[in-house]
Amino acid sequence: MRILVTGGAGFIGSHFTRSLLDGRYVGLEDCEVTVVDKLTYASDRSSIPATHPRLTFVAGDVCDRRMLGDVVPGHDAVVHFAAESHVDRSIDDPTEFIETNVMGSHLLMAECVRSGVARVVHVSTDEVYGSIASGSWDERCLLEPNTPYAASKAASDCLVRAYWRTYDLDLSITRCANNYGPYQHVEKVIPKFVTSLLAGQDITLHGDGRAVREWLHVDDHCRAISLVLGKGRAGEIYNIGGDIELTNQALAERILQLHGAGWDRVRYVADRKVQDQRYSLDFRKVQEELGFEPQISFADGLAEVYAWYRDNRQRWAHLYPETASPVEPEERPEARRPAPVARTAAQRPSASSIAR
Ligand code: NAD
């Protein structure tokens, strides 16, 4: 079996690639892996092996039709992670998001049809649904993306699905909650909070800090993708949720506690121009059809991630040039009491109340 992974030098794609090379997915233990990645600022080539007997690495752009025509033929499956993924950057300038996320997905699917790829998984996000005050989205909910990033992913979801309906390309789409784990770019909220503290800086909370996000460890996300790749039905969408919803304020408090710091290390800053207030997925379909269950508790996963950034300073210290020598975790956690925070909703209301 030969699997092509786009965006395999990024945060999630590299985890999926390492897991494939480690033989962690049933039925895919011996697969050959080709990674295609443009190596943008968000990538980290060292997050996957420099050489491996079952890995081929191609530095390439999914918008490059000729490269796709050379590389895609001969693969049995494609898992499409490559994307521009940072919401703030999409608000500053949506252009690259449209090019890579929409045009790149179109060109990749077209090449999959042309070269007869047997199975495709398109990796998408809960952000395509917009924002939900109560209840949770299931896969039939309306797409109401609020940011250029989310809109570009929603557009690619629709386009990719059309490749199934129009050209019989056997594909499934996954829509996952916020991921966290090692190797995530420092611009994303959890690495940003952790490395800011480790670099001796304050952490910044947007707006009132009450925006709610649902979290899933990257290892659980990638295992779910492997299940969808193996057993997902053609033309179907699978939400992949976590078991925890947290306000950003509550998230900050947990990280402050891991660092042994207090609420005096938090600064509030102006909110984003567009801030989705809450994301929440109903993911019973992937649970019931494919037997997926998250396995890593948020407490364990967050502690692991904190330790990973603490122990891998060389990966991020250059992003804090003003900090000559990053400081150690603070010593007396009891000296600083975090301020109370908003709820940490773990209960997931049924989707039946949601307008479609
Ligand atoms: P990332 O930004 O860490 O990695 C993206 C990778 O894609 C990078 O290695 C980058 O170099 C590569 N890339 C970008 N443009 C490319 C192009 N034109 N051609 C080839 N490669 C290109 O992103 P991530 O967090 O790993 O997200 C991966 C996928 O998962 C994305 O499609 C994203 O929308 C989706 N997703 C992410 C999350 C999350 O919380 N991070 C949640 C749900 C879904």
Boltz pocket constraint, residues with backbone or C-beta under 6 A from the ligand:
constraints:
  - pocket:
      binder: B
      contacts: [[A, 6], [A, 7], [A, 8], [A, 9], [A, 10], [A, 11], [A, 12], [A, 13], [A, 36], [A, 37], [A, 38], [A, 39], [A, 40], [A, 41], [A, 42], [A, 43], [A, 44], [A, 60], [A, 61], [A, 62], [A, 63], [A, 80], [A, 81], [A, 82], [A, 83], [A, 84], [A, 85], [A, 86], [A, 100], [A, 104], [A, 123], [A, 124], [A, 125], [A, 126], [A, 153], [A, 175], [A, 176], [A, 177], [A, 178], [A, 179], [A, 180], [A, 183], [A, 185]]
      max_distance: 6.0
